[in-house]
Amino acid sequence: MQEAADVKMYFFVDESGDPTILARKGRNLLEEGSASKTFMVGYVETRDPGRISRALEELRSELATDEYLKEIPSMASSLRAFHANKDCPEVKEKVFRILKDSDYQAFVVVARKNEALFRKKFGLSTARLYEYLVAKLFENRLHKYREIDIYFASMGNTVREQNMRLAIQSAMETFKNKWGRENENRIRVFVQEASQHPMLQVADYTLWTVNRVFERGDYRYYRFLLDRISLVQDIFDQAHYPNTYYTPKNPLSEEKTSPAGG
């Protein structure tokens, strides 16, 4: 097995979609079409977050003085933090062009929502679902670098330093049981608001492109960032199991993936 690279790597974790299935009185929001079909957790990794962060901060400074954009209501939000679901098309294009030329790689785990499965496996608990996806996301990644700082985008009571550490420990236990090898690398965990770190905004944008594929069948943005997206794992797609790992050489496409709601 390959030894851990003697470098420090930075991971930035975010989520996309809504983990909720049931509303008050047991209404199934998924069946009503009023909730997302999937919930996904992913991260971007880079050795040099400062370089990407500076490019985004320079873009923010440029946007702050743009006469054409200043009257757009969403600009106030964009000048605080880029958010793919809120930014106007003009801002979105500029962010995407920076990301396409940036040095990072993304890894995403997608969970298709199913009430019976989520009830049996997670007790319909958002925290348990999130922890499970984090463990799946990292089980084959934490041994690769001698030192890793992991930044999680905050998500209410679901994402807390303590339970994220437990999810990471679960990932390391899975790796140990599979390969018989302890992970002795140095791993630190932080929880921050997305507005506090531009790299969390990179994670938001990148996950948004994958979300568009599963929720709307829109491949435009995913294909534009394809070289940045190393892996998408569609873990509950029983129709295509075990061929549910998608990479730049085997990308998501209409022919290979069934609709998330199907």
ZAKEVEX-716466 format. One record per residue: residue number from 1; x, z, y of N, C-alpha, C in turn; residue in one letter. Coordinates in Angstrom, 1 decimal. Example, Ala and Ser with C-alpha at 12.3 -4.5 7.8 and 13.67 -1.06 7.14 Angstrom:
KOLMAR num    npx    npz    npy   capx   capz   capy    cpx    cpz    cpy residuo
KOLMAR   1   13.2    7.8   -5.7   12.3    7.8   -4.5   13.2    7.8   -3.3       a
KOLMAR   2   12.8    7.1   -2.2   13.7    7.1   -1.1   12.9    7.9    0.0       s
***
This chain:
KOLMAR num    npx    npz    npy   capx   capz   capy    cpx    cpz    cpy residuo
KOLMAR   1    0.8    0.0   -1.2    0.0    0.0    0.0    0.9    0.0    1.3       m
KOLMAR   2    0.5   -0.7    2.2    1.2   -0.8    3.5    1.3    0.5    4.2       q
KOLMAR   3    2.5    0.8    4.7    2.7    2.0    5.4    2.1    2.0    6.8       e
KOLMAR   4    1.8    3.1    7.3    1.2    3.1    8.7    2.2    2.6    9.7       a
KOLMAR   5    1.8    1.8   10.6    2.6    1.3   11.7    3.0    2.4   12.6       a
KOLMAR   6    4.2    2.5   13.0    4.7    3.6   13.8    4.4    3.3   15.3       d
KOLMAR   7    3.1    3.2   15.6    2.7    3.0   17.0    1.5    3.9   17.3       v
KOLMAR   8    1.2    4.0   18.6    0.0    4.7   19.0   -1.1    3.7   19.3       k
KOLMAR   9   -2.3    3.8   18.6   -3.4    2.9   18.8   -4.6    3.7   19.4       m
KOLMAR  10   -5.4    3.0   20.2   -6.5    3.6   20.9   -7.8    2.9   20.3       y
KOLMAR  11   -8.7    3.7   19.9  -10.0    3.2   19.4  -11.1    3.7   20.4       f
KOLMAR  12  -12.1    2.8   20.7  -13.2    3.1   21.6  -14.5    2.7   20.9       f
KOLMAR  13  -15.3    3.8   20.7  -16.5    3.6   19.9  -17.8    3.7   20.7       v
KOLMAR  14  -18.7    2.8   20.3  -20.0    2.7   21.0  -21.1    2.3   19.9       d
KOLMAR  15  -22.3    2.4   20.4  -23.4    2.0   19.5  -24.3    0.9   20.2       e
KOLMAR  16  -25.1    0.3   19.4  -26.1   -0.7   20.0  -27.3   -0.7   19.1       s
KOLMAR  17  -28.5   -0.9   19.8  -29.7   -0.8   19.1  -30.3    0.6   19.2       g
KOLMAR  18  -31.5    0.8   18.7  -32.2    2.1   18.7  -32.3    2.6   17.3       d
KOLMAR  19  -31.8    3.8   17.0  -31.9    4.4   15.7  -33.3    4.8   15.3       p
KOLMAR  20  -34.2    4.9   16.2  -35.5    5.4   15.9  -36.4    4.4   15.1       t
KOLMAR  21  -37.2    5.0   14.2  -38.1    4.2   13.4  -39.5    4.7   13.7       i
KOLMAR  22  -39.7    6.0   13.7  -41.1    6.6   13.8  -41.3    7.2   15.2       l
KOLMAR  23  -42.5    7.0   15.7  -42.9    7.7   17.0  -43.8    8.8   16.7       a
KOLMAR  24  -44.4    9.4   17.7  -45.3   10.5   17.5  -46.5   10.1   16.5       r
KOLMAR  25  -46.9   11.1   15.7  -48.0   10.9   14.7  -47.6    9.9   13.7       k
KOLMAR  26  -46.3    9.7   13.5  -45.8    8.9   12.4  -46.0    7.4   12.6       g
KOLMAR  27  -46.3    6.9   13.8  -46.3    5.5   14.0  -45.0    4.8   13.7       r
KOLMAR  28  -45.0    3.7   13.0  -43.8    3.0   12.6  -43.5    2.0   13.7       n
KOLMAR  29  -42.6    2.3   14.6  -42.2    1.4   15.7  -41.6    0.1   15.2       l
KOLMAR  30  -41.0    0.1   14.1  -40.4   -1.1   13.5  -41.5   -2.1   13.1       l
KOLMAR  31  -42.5   -1.6   12.4  -43.6   -2.4   12.0  -44.4   -3.0   13.2       e
KOLMAR  32  -44.4   -2.2   14.3  -45.1   -2.6   15.5  -44.3   -3.6   16.3       e
KOLMAR  33  -43.0   -3.8   16.0  -42.2   -4.6   16.8  -41.7   -4.1   18.1       g
KOLMAR  34  -41.8   -2.7   18.2  -41.5   -2.1   19.5  -40.2   -1.3   19.4       s
KOLMAR  35  -39.4   -1.6   18.3  -38.1   -0.9   18.2  -37.1   -2.0   17.6       a
KOLMAR  36  -35.8   -1.8   17.8  -34.9   -2.7   17.3  -34.9   -2.8   15.8       s
KOLMAR  37  -34.5   -3.9   15.3  -34.5   -4.1   13.8  -33.3   -3.4   13.2       k
KOLMAR  38  -32.2   -3.2   14.0  -31.0   -2.7   13.5  -30.4   -1.6   14.4       t
KOLMAR  39  -29.5   -0.8   13.8  -28.7    0.1   14.6  -27.3   -0.1   14.2       f
KOLMAR  40  -26.4   -0.2   15.1  -25.0   -0.5   14.7  -24.0    0.4   15.5       m
KOLMAR  41  -22.9    0.7   14.9  -21.8    1.4   15.5  -20.6    0.6   15.3       v
KOLMAR  42  -19.8    0.5   16.4  -18.6   -0.3   16.3  -17.5    0.3   17.2       g
KOLMAR  43  -16.3   -0.3   17.1  -15.2    0.2   18.0  -14.3   -1.0   18.3       y
KOLMAR  44  -13.6   -0.9   19.4  -12.5   -1.8   19.7  -11.2   -1.1   19.7       v
KOLMAR  45  -10.2   -1.7   19.2   -8.9   -1.1   19.1   -7.9   -1.9   19.9       e
KOLMAR  46   -6.9   -1.2   20.6   -5.9   -1.9   21.3   -4.7   -0.9   21.5       t
KOLMAR  47   -3.5   -1.5   21.6   -2.3   -0.7   21.9   -2.2   -0.5   23.4       r
KOLMAR  48   -2.8   -1.3   24.2   -2.6   -1.2   25.7   -4.0   -1.2   26.4       d
KOLMAR  49   -4.7   -0.1   26.3   -6.0   -0.1   27.1   -5.8   -0.2   28.6       p
KOLMAR  50   -4.7    0.2   29.1   -4.5    0.2   30.5   -4.5   -1.2   31.1       g
KOLMAR  51   -4.0   -2.2   30.4   -4.0   -3.6   30.8   -5.4   -4.1   31.0       r
KOLMAR  52   -6.2   -3.9   29.9   -7.6   -4.4   30.0   -8.4   -3.7   31.0       i
KOLMAR  53   -8.1   -2.4   31.1   -8.9   -1.5   32.1   -8.5   -2.0   33.5       s
KOLMAR  54   -7.3   -2.3   33.8   -6.9   -2.8   35.1   -7.6   -4.1   35.4       r
KOLMAR  55   -7.7   -5.0   34.5   -8.3   -6.3   34.7   -9.8   -6.1   35.1       a
KOLMAR  56  -10.5   -5.1   34.4  -11.9   -4.9   34.7  -12.0   -4.2   36.1       l
KOLMAR  57  -11.1   -3.3   36.4  -11.2   -2.6   37.7  -10.9   -3.6   38.8       e
KOLMAR  58  -10.0   -4.6   38.6   -9.8   -5.6   39.6  -11.0   -6.5   39.8       e
KOLMAR  59  -11.7   -6.8   38.7  -12.9   -7.5   38.8  -14.0   -6.7   39.6       l
KOLMAR  60  -14.1   -5.4   39.3  -15.0   -4.6   40.0  -14.8   -4.6   41.5       r
KOLMAR  61  -13.5   -4.6   41.9  -13.1   -4.6   43.3  -13.5   -5.9   43.9       s
KOLMAR  62  -13.3   -7.0   43.2  -13.7   -8.3   43.7  -15.2   -8.5   43.9       e
KOLMAR  63  -15.9   -7.9   42.9  -17.4   -8.0   43.0  -17.9   -7.2   44.1       l
KOLMAR  64  -17.3   -6.1   44.5  -17.7   -5.2   45.6  -17.8   -5.9   46.9       a
KOLMAR  65  -17.0   -7.0   47.1  -16.9   -7.7   48.3  -17.6   -9.1   48.3       t
KOLMAR  66  -18.2   -9.4   47.2  -18.8  -10.7   46.9  -20.2  -10.8   47.7       d
KOLMAR  67  -20.2  -11.7   48.7  -21.4  -11.8   49.6  -22.6  -12.4   48.8       e
KOLMAR  68  -22.3  -13.3   47.8  -23.3  -13.9   47.0  -24.0  -12.9   46.1       y
KOLMAR  69  -23.3  -11.9   45.6  -23.9  -11.0   44.6  -24.4   -9.7   45.2       l
KOLMAR  70  -24.1   -9.4   46.4  -24.3   -8.0   46.9  -25.8   -7.7   47.0       k
KOLMAR  71  -26.7   -8.6   47.1  -28.1   -8.3   47.2  -28.8   -8.2   45.8       e
KOLMAR  72  -28.1   -8.4   44.7  -28.7   -8.3   43.4  -28.8   -6.8   43.1       i
KOLMAR  73  -30.0   -6.4   42.7  -30.3   -4.9   42.5  -29.3   -4.3   41.4       p
KOLMAR  74  -29.0   -5.1   40.4  -28.2   -4.5   39.3  -26.7   -4.3   39.7       s
KOLMAR  75  -26.3   -4.8   40.9  -24.9   -4.7   41.2  -24.5   -3.3   41.5       m
KOLMAR  76  -25.4   -2.4   41.9  -25.1   -1.0   42.1  -24.6   -0.4   40.8       a
KOLMAR  77  -25.3   -0.7   39.7  -24.9   -0.3   38.4  -23.6   -0.9   37.9       s
KOLMAR  78  -23.5   -2.2   38.1  -22.2   -2.9   37.7  -21.0   -2.3   38.3       s
KOLMAR  79  -21.1   -1.9   39.6  -20.0   -1.4   40.3  -19.6    0.0   39.9       l
KOLMAR  80  -20.5    0.7   39.1  -20.2    2.0   38.5  -19.6    1.8   37.1       r
KOLMAR  81  -20.2    0.9   36.3  -19.8    0.6   35.0  -20.4   -0.7   34.5       a
KOLMAR  82  -19.6   -1.5   33.8  -20.2   -2.7   33.3  -21.0   -2.4   32.1       f
KOLMAR  83  -22.2   -3.0   32.0  -23.1   -2.8   30.9  -23.8   -4.1   30.5       h
KOLMAR  84  -23.6   -4.6   29.3  -24.0   -6.0   29.0  -25.5   -6.2   29.2       a
KOLMAR  85  -26.3   -5.1   28.9  -27.7   -5.3   28.9  -28.3   -5.2   30.3       n
KOLMAR  86  -27.4   -4.7   31.3  -27.9   -4.5   32.7  -27.3   -5.5   33.6       k
KOLMAR  87  -26.1   -6.0   33.4  -25.4   -6.8   34.3  -26.1   -8.2   34.5       d
KOLMAR  88  -26.0   -8.7   35.7  -26.6  -10.0   36.0  -25.8  -11.1   35.4       c
KOLMAR  89  -26.3  -12.3   35.2  -25.6  -13.4   34.5  -24.3  -13.7   35.1       p
KOLMAR  90  -24.2  -13.6   36.5  -22.9  -14.0   37.2  -21.8  -13.0   36.8       e
KOLMAR  91  -22.2  -11.7   36.8  -21.2  -10.6   36.4  -20.9  -10.8   34.9       v
KOLMAR  92  -21.9  -11.0   34.1  -21.7  -11.1   32.7  -20.6  -12.1   32.3       k
KOLMAR  93  -20.8  -13.3   33.0  -19.8  -14.4   32.7  -18.4  -14.0   33.0       e
KOLMAR  94  -18.2  -13.3   34.1  -16.9  -12.9   34.5  -16.3  -11.9   33.6       k
KOLMAR  95  -17.1  -10.9   33.1  -16.6   -9.9   32.2  -16.2  -10.6   30.9       v
KOLMAR  96  -17.1  -11.5   30.4  -16.8  -12.2   29.1  -15.5  -13.0   29.2       f
KOLMAR  97  -15.2  -13.6   30.3  -14.0  -14.4   30.3  -12.8  -13.5   30.3       r
KOLMAR  98  -12.9  -12.3   30.9  -11.8  -11.4   30.8  -11.6  -10.9   29.3       i
KOLMAR  99  -12.7  -10.6   28.7  -12.6  -10.1   27.3  -12.1  -11.1   26.3       l
KOLMAR 100  -12.5  -12.4   26.5  -12.0  -13.4   25.6  -10.5  -13.5   25.6       k
KOLMAR 101   -9.9  -13.3   26.8   -8.4  -13.4   26.9   -7.7  -12.1   26.8       d
KOLMAR 102   -8.4  -11.0   26.4   -7.8   -9.7   26.3   -7.3   -9.4   24.9       s
KOLMAR 103   -6.3   -8.5   24.8   -5.7   -8.1   23.5   -6.4   -6.9   22.9       d
KOLMAR 104   -7.5   -7.2   22.1   -8.1   -6.1   21.4   -8.8   -6.7   20.2       y
KOLMAR 105   -9.2   -5.9   19.2  -10.0   -6.3   18.1  -11.1   -5.4   17.9       q
KOLMAR 106  -12.3   -5.9   17.4  -13.5   -5.1   17.2  -13.9   -5.1   15.8       a
KOLMAR 107  -14.5   -4.0   15.4  -15.0   -3.7   14.0  -16.4   -3.1   14.2       f
KOLMAR 108  -17.4   -3.7   13.5  -18.7   -3.2   13.6  -19.4   -3.0   12.3       v
KOLMAR 109  -20.2   -1.9   12.2  -21.0   -1.7   11.0  -22.5   -1.8   11.4       v
KOLMAR 110  -23.2   -2.6   10.7  -24.6   -2.9   11.1  -25.5   -2.3   10.0       v
KOLMAR 111  -26.5   -1.5   10.5  -27.5   -0.9    9.5  -28.9   -1.5    9.8       a
KOLMAR 112  -29.4   -2.3    8.9  -30.8   -2.8    9.0  -31.7   -1.6    8.8       r
KOLMAR 113  -32.7   -1.5    9.7  -33.6   -0.3    9.6  -34.7   -0.5    8.6       k
KOLMAR 114  -34.9    0.6    7.8  -35.9    0.6    6.8  -36.4    2.0    6.6       n
KOLMAR 115  -37.7    2.3    6.8  -38.1    3.6    6.8  -37.8    4.4    5.5       e
KOLMAR 116  -38.2    3.7    4.4  -38.0    4.4    3.1  -36.5    4.7    2.8       a
KOLMAR 117  -35.6    3.8    3.1  -34.2    4.0    2.9  -33.7    5.1    3.9       l
KOLMAR 118  -34.0    5.0    5.1  -33.5    6.0    6.1  -34.1    7.3    5.9       f
KOLMAR 119  -35.3    7.4    5.3  -35.9    8.7    5.0  -35.1    9.4    3.8       r
KOLMAR 120  -34.8    8.5    2.8  -34.2    9.0    1.6  -32.7    9.4    1.9       k
KOLMAR 121  -32.0    8.5    2.6  -30.6    8.6    2.8  -30.2    9.6    3.9       k
KOLMAR 122  -31.0    9.6    5.0  -30.6   10.3    6.2  -31.7   11.3    6.6       f
KOLMAR 123  -32.8   11.4    5.9  -33.9   12.3    6.4  -34.4   11.9    7.7       g
KOLMAR 124  -34.3   10.6    8.1  -34.6   10.1    9.4  -33.9   10.8   10.5       l
KOLMAR 125  -32.8   11.4   10.2  -32.0   12.0   11.2  -31.0   11.1   11.9       s
KOLMAR 126  -31.1   10.9   13.2  -30.2   10.1   14.0  -28.8   10.5   13.8       t
KOLMAR 127  -28.5   11.8   13.9  -27.2   12.4   13.8  -26.6   12.0   12.5       a
KOLMAR 128  -27.3   12.2   11.4  -26.8   11.9   10.0  -26.5   10.4    9.9       r
KOLMAR 129  -27.4    9.6   10.4  -27.2    8.1   10.4  -25.9    7.8   11.1       l
KOLMAR 130  -25.7    8.3   12.3  -24.6    8.0   13.1  -23.3    8.4   12.5       y
KOLMAR 131  -23.3    9.6   11.9  -22.1   10.1   11.2  -21.7    9.3   10.0       e
KOLMAR 132  -22.8    8.8    9.3  -22.5    8.0    8.1  -21.9    6.6    8.6       y
KOLMAR 133  -22.4    6.1    9.6  -21.9    4.8   10.1  -20.5    4.9   10.6       l
KOLMAR 134  -20.2    6.0   11.3  -18.8    6.3   11.7  -17.9    6.4   10.6       v
KOLMAR 135  -18.3    7.1    9.5  -17.4    7.3    8.3  -17.2    5.9    7.7       a
KOLMAR 136  -18.3    5.1    7.5  -18.1    3.8    7.0  -17.2    2.9    7.8       k
KOLMAR 137  -17.3    3.0    9.1  -16.5    2.2   10.1  -15.0    2.5    9.9       l
KOLMAR 138  -14.7    3.8    9.7  -13.3    4.2    9.7  -12.6    4.4    8.4       f
KOLMAR 139  -13.3    4.3    7.3  -12.8    4.7    6.0  -11.6    3.8    5.6       e
KOLMAR 140  -11.5    2.6    6.1  -10.3    1.8    5.7   -9.4    1.5    6.9       n
KOLMAR 141   -9.5    2.3    8.0   -8.8    2.0    9.2   -7.9    3.1    9.7       r
KOLMAR 142   -8.1    4.3    9.3   -7.4    5.5    9.9   -6.0    5.6    9.4       l
KOLMAR 143   -5.7    5.0    8.3   -4.3    5.1    7.7   -3.4    4.1    8.3       h
KOLMAR 144   -3.8    3.2    9.1   -3.0    2.1    9.6   -2.0    2.4   10.7       k
KOLMAR 145   -2.2    3.5   11.4   -1.4    3.8   12.6   -1.0    5.3   12.6       y
KOLMAR 146    0.3    5.5   13.0    0.8    6.9   12.9    0.0    7.8   13.9       r
KOLMAR 147   -0.4    7.3   15.0   -1.1    8.1   16.0   -2.3    7.3   16.5       e
KOLMAR 148   -3.5    7.9   16.6   -4.7    7.3   17.1   -5.5    8.2   18.0       i
KOLMAR 149   -5.8    7.8   19.1   -6.8    8.4   20.0   -8.1    7.7   19.9       d
KOLMAR 150   -9.2    8.5   19.5  -10.5    7.9   19.4  -11.4    8.4   20.5       i
KOLMAR 151  -11.9    7.5   21.3  -12.9    7.8   22.3  -14.3    7.4   21.9       y
KOLMAR 152  -15.2    8.3   21.9  -16.6    8.0   21.6  -17.4    8.0   22.9       f
KOLMAR 153  -18.3    7.0   23.0  -19.3    7.0   24.1  -20.3    8.0   23.8       a
KOLMAR 154  -20.6    8.9   24.8  -21.5   10.0   24.5  -22.9    9.4   24.2       s
KOLMAR 155  -23.7   10.1   23.4  -25.1    9.7   23.1  -25.9   11.0   22.8       m
KOLMAR 156  -26.2   11.7   23.9  -27.0   12.9   23.8  -26.4   13.9   22.9       g
KOLMAR 157  -27.2   14.5   22.0  -26.7   15.5   21.1  -26.2   14.9   19.8       n
KOLMAR 158  -26.4   13.5   19.7  -25.9   12.8   18.5  -24.4   12.7   18.4       t
KOLMAR 159  -23.8   12.4   19.5  -22.3   12.3   19.5  -21.7   13.5   20.2       v
KOLMAR 160  -21.1   14.3   19.4  -20.4   15.5   19.9  -19.1   15.5   19.2       r
KOLMAR 161  -18.1   16.1   19.8  -16.8   16.1   19.2  -16.7   16.7   17.8       e
KOLMAR 162  -17.5   17.8   17.6  -17.5   18.5   16.3  -18.0   17.6   15.2       q
KOLMAR 163  -19.2   16.9   15.4  -19.7   16.1   14.3  -19.0   14.8   14.1       n
KOLMAR 164  -18.3   14.3   15.2  -17.5   13.1   15.1  -16.2   13.4   14.3       m
KOLMAR 165  -15.7   14.6   14.4  -14.6   15.0   13.6  -15.0   15.1   12.1       r
KOLMAR 166  -16.2   15.6   11.9  -16.6   15.7   10.5  -16.8   14.3    9.9       l
KOLMAR 167  -17.3   13.3   10.7  -17.4   12.0   10.2  -16.1   11.4    9.9       a
KOLMAR 168  -15.1   11.6   10.8  -13.7   11.1   10.5  -13.1   11.8    9.3       i
KOLMAR 169  -13.4   13.1    9.1  -12.9   13.7    7.9  -13.5   13.1    6.6       q
KOLMAR 170  -14.8   12.8    6.7  -15.5   12.1    5.6  -14.8   10.8    5.3       s
KOLMAR 171  -14.5   10.0    6.3  -13.8    8.7    6.1  -12.5    8.9    5.4       a
KOLMAR 172  -11.7   10.0    5.8  -10.4   10.2    5.2  -10.6   10.7    3.8       m
KOLMAR 173  -11.6   11.4    3.5  -11.8   11.9    2.1  -12.2   10.7    1.2       e
KOLMAR 174  -13.0    9.8    1.7  -13.3    8.6    1.0  -12.1    7.7    0.7       t
KOLMAR 175  -11.2    7.6    1.7   -9.9    6.9    1.5   -9.1    7.6    0.4       f
KOLMAR 176   -9.0    8.9    0.5   -8.2    9.6   -0.4   -8.7    9.5   -1.8       k
KOLMAR 177  -10.0    9.6   -2.0  -10.6    9.5   -3.4  -10.4    8.0   -3.9       n
KOLMAR 178  -10.4    7.1   -3.1  -10.2    5.7   -3.5   -8.8    5.4   -3.8       k
KOLMAR 179   -7.8    5.8   -3.0   -6.4    5.4   -3.1   -5.5    6.6   -3.6       w
KOLMAR 180   -6.0    7.8   -3.6   -5.2    8.9   -4.0   -4.1    9.2   -3.0       g
KOLMAR 181   -4.4    9.1   -1.7   -3.3    9.2   -0.7   -3.9   10.0    0.5       r
KOLMAR 182   -3.2   11.0    0.9   -3.6   11.8    2.0   -3.3   11.0    3.3       e
KOLMAR 183   -4.1   11.2    4.3   -3.9   10.7    5.6   -3.2   11.7    6.5       n
KOLMAR 184   -1.9   11.5    6.8   -1.2   12.5    7.6   -0.9   12.0    9.0       e
KOLMAR 185   -1.6   11.0    9.4   -1.5   10.5   10.8   -2.1   11.4   11.8       n
KOLMAR 186   -1.6   11.4   13.0   -2.2   12.2   14.1   -3.4   11.5   14.8       r
KOLMAR 187   -4.5   12.2   14.7   -5.8   11.6   15.2   -6.4   12.6   16.2       i
KOLMAR 188   -6.7   12.2   17.4   -7.3   13.0   18.4   -8.7   12.4   18.7       r
KOLMAR 189   -9.7   13.2   19.1  -11.0   12.8   19.3  -11.5   13.2   20.7       v
KOLMAR 190  -12.1   12.3   21.4  -12.7   12.6   22.7  -14.1   12.0   22.8       f
KOLMAR 191  -14.9   12.6   23.6  -16.3   12.1   23.9  -16.4   12.0   25.4       v
KOLMAR 192  -16.7   10.8   25.8  -16.8   10.5   27.3  -18.0    9.6   27.6       q
KOLMAR 193  -18.5    9.7   28.8  -19.5    8.7   29.3  -18.8    7.3   29.5       e
KOLMAR 194  -19.6    6.3   29.2  -19.0    4.9   29.3  -18.4    4.7   30.7       a
KOLMAR 195  -19.0    5.3   31.7  -18.5    5.0   33.1  -17.2    5.6   33.3       s
KOLMAR 196  -16.7    6.5   32.4  -15.5    7.2   32.6  -14.3    6.4   32.1       q
KOLMAR 197  -14.5    5.4   31.2  -13.4    4.6   30.7  -13.8    3.1   30.5       h
KOLMAR 198  -13.1    2.2   31.2  -13.5    0.8   31.1  -13.5    0.3   29.7       p
KOLMAR 199  -12.7    0.8   28.8  -12.6    0.3   27.4  -13.9    0.6   26.6       m
KOLMAR 200  -14.6    1.7   27.0  -15.9    1.9   26.4  -16.9    0.8   26.8       l
KOLMAR 201  -16.7    0.3   28.0  -17.5   -0.8   28.5  -17.1   -2.1   27.7       q
KOLMAR 202  -15.9   -2.3   27.3  -15.5   -3.4   26.5  -16.2   -3.3   25.1       v
KOLMAR 203  -16.3   -2.1   24.6  -17.0   -1.8   23.3  -18.5   -2.2   23.5       a
KOLMAR 204  -19.1   -1.7   24.6  -20.5   -2.0   24.9  -20.7   -3.5   24.9       d
KOLMAR 205  -19.9   -4.3   25.6  -20.1   -5.7   25.7  -20.0   -6.4   24.3       y
KOLMAR 206  -18.9   -6.0   23.5  -18.7   -6.6   22.3  -19.8   -6.3   21.2       t
KOLMAR 207  -20.3   -5.1   21.2  -21.4   -4.8   20.3  -22.6   -5.5   20.7       l
KOLMAR 208  -22.8   -5.7   22.0  -24.0   -6.4   22.5  -24.0   -7.8   21.9       w
KOLMAR 209  -22.9   -8.5   21.8  -22.9   -9.8   21.3  -23.3   -9.8   19.8       t
KOLMAR 210  -23.0   -8.8   19.0  -23.4   -8.7   17.6  -24.9   -8.4   17.6       v
KOLMAR 211  -25.3   -7.5   18.4  -26.7   -7.1   18.5  -27.6   -8.3   18.8       n
KOLMAR 212  -27.2   -9.2   19.6  -27.9  -10.4   19.9  -28.1  -11.3   18.7       r
KOLMAR 213  -27.1  -11.3   17.8  -27.2  -12.1   16.6  -28.4  -11.6   15.7       v
KOLMAR 214  -28.4  -10.3   15.5  -29.3   -9.7   14.6  -30.7   -9.5   15.2       f
KOLMAR 215  -30.8   -9.3   16.5  -32.1   -9.0   17.1  -32.8  -10.3   17.6       e
KOLMAR 216  -32.0  -11.3   18.0  -32.6  -12.5   18.6  -32.2  -13.8   18.0       r
KOLMAR 217  -31.3  -13.7   17.0  -30.7  -15.0   16.5  -29.9  -15.8   17.5       g
KOLMAR 218  -29.3  -15.1   18.5  -28.6  -15.7   19.5  -27.1  -15.6   19.2       d
KOLMAR 219  -26.4  -16.7   18.9  -25.0  -16.6   18.5  -24.1  -17.0   19.6       y
KOLMAR 220  -24.6  -17.4   20.8  -23.8  -17.9   21.9  -22.6  -16.9   22.2       r
KOLMAR 221  -22.9  -15.7   22.5  -21.9  -14.7   23.0  -21.0  -14.3   21.9       y
KOLMAR 222  -21.6  -14.1   20.7  -20.7  -13.8   19.5  -19.7  -14.9   19.2       y
KOLMAR 223  -20.1  -16.1   19.3  -19.1  -17.2   19.0  -18.1  -17.3   20.1       r
KOLMAR 224  -18.5  -17.0   21.4  -17.5  -17.0   22.4  -16.4  -15.9   22.2       f
KOLMAR 225  -16.8  -14.8   21.7  -15.8  -13.7   21.5  -15.3  -13.6   20.0       l
KOLMAR 226  -15.6  -14.6   19.2  -15.3  -14.5   17.8  -13.9  -14.1   17.5       l
KOLMAR 227  -12.9  -14.6   18.2  -11.5  -14.2   17.9  -11.2  -12.7   18.2       d
KOLMAR 228  -12.1  -12.1   18.9  -11.9  -10.7   19.2  -12.6   -9.8   18.2       r
KOLMAR 229  -13.5  -10.3   17.4  -14.4   -9.6   16.5  -13.8   -9.7   15.0       i
KOLMAR 230  -13.0   -8.8   14.6  -12.3   -8.9   13.3  -13.3   -8.7   12.1       s
KOLMAR 231  -14.3   -7.8   12.3  -15.1   -7.6   11.1  -16.5   -7.1   11.6       l
KOLMAR 232  -17.5   -7.7   11.0  -18.9   -7.2   11.0  -19.3   -6.9    9.6       v
KOLMAR 233  -19.7   -5.7    9.3  -20.2   -5.3    7.9  -21.6   -5.0    8.0       q
KOLMAR 234  -22.4   -5.8    7.3  -23.9   -5.7    7.3  -24.3   -4.9    6.1       d
KOLMAR 235  -24.2   -3.6    6.2  -24.1   -2.7    5.0  -25.4   -2.6    4.2       i
KOLMAR 236  -26.6   -2.9    4.8  -27.8   -2.7    4.0  -28.5   -4.1    3.8       f
KOLMAR 237  -27.8   -5.1    3.9  -28.4   -6.5    3.6  -28.3   -6.7    2.1       d
KOLMAR 238  -29.3   -6.2    1.4  -29.4   -6.3   -0.1  -29.4   -7.8   -0.6       q
KOLMAR 239  -30.0   -8.7    0.2  -30.2  -10.1   -0.2  -28.9  -10.8   -0.4       a
KOLMAR 240  -27.8  -10.3    0.4  -26.6  -11.0    0.3  -25.4  -10.2   -0.2       h
KOLMAR 241  -25.8   -8.9   -0.6  -24.7   -8.0   -1.2  -24.1   -8.7   -2.4       y
KOLMAR 242  -22.8   -8.6   -2.6  -21.8   -7.9   -1.8  -21.1   -8.7   -0.7       p
KOLMAR 243  -21.6   -9.9   -0.5  -21.0  -10.8    0.5  -21.5  -10.6    1.9       n
KOLMAR 244  -21.3   -9.4    2.4  -21.8   -9.0    3.7  -20.7   -8.5    4.7       t
KOLMAR 245  -19.6   -9.1    4.5  -18.4   -8.9    5.4  -18.2  -10.2    6.1       y
KOLMAR 246  -18.2  -10.1    7.5  -18.0  -11.3    8.3  -16.8  -11.2    9.2       y
KOLMAR 247  -16.0  -12.2    9.2  -14.8  -12.3   10.0  -14.7  -13.6   10.8       t
KOLMAR 248  -13.7  -13.8   11.6  -13.5  -15.1   12.3  -13.5  -16.2   11.3       p
KOLMAR 249  -12.9  -16.0   10.1  -12.8  -17.1    9.1  -14.1  -17.3    8.3       k
KOLMAR 250  -14.9  -16.2    8.3  -16.2  -16.3    7.6  -17.3  -15.7    8.6       n
KOLMAR 251  -17.6  -16.4    9.7  -18.4  -15.8   10.7  -19.9  -15.7   10.4       p
KOLMAR 252  -20.6  -14.8   11.1  -22.0  -14.7   11.0  -22.6  -16.1   11.4       l
KOLMAR 253  -23.6  -16.5   10.7  -24.3  -17.8   11.0  -25.7  -17.8   10.5       s
KOLMAR 254  -26.5  -18.7   11.0  -27.9  -18.8   10.6  -28.0  -19.0    9.1       e
KOLMAR 255  -27.1  -19.8    8.5  -27.1  -20.1    7.1  -26.7  -19.0    6.2       e
KOLMAR 256  -25.9  -18.1    6.7  -25.3  -17.0    5.8  -26.1  -15.7    5.9       k
KOLMAR 257  -26.8  -15.5    7.0  -27.4  -14.2    7.1  -28.9  -14.3    7.3       t
KOLMAR 258  -29.7  -13.5    6.5  -31.1  -13.5    6.7  -31.5  -12.8    7.9       s
KOLMAR 259  -32.7  -13.0    8.4  -33.2  -12.3    9.6  -33.2  -10.8    9.4       p
KOLMAR 260  -32.8  -10.0   10.4  -32.7   -8.6   10.2  -34.0   -8.0    9.8       a
KOLMAR 261  -35.1   -8.6   10.3  -36.4   -8.0   10.0  -36.9   -8.5    8.7       g
KOLMAR 262  -36.2   -9.4    8.0  -36.7  -10.0    6.8  -36.4   -9.2    5.5       g
***
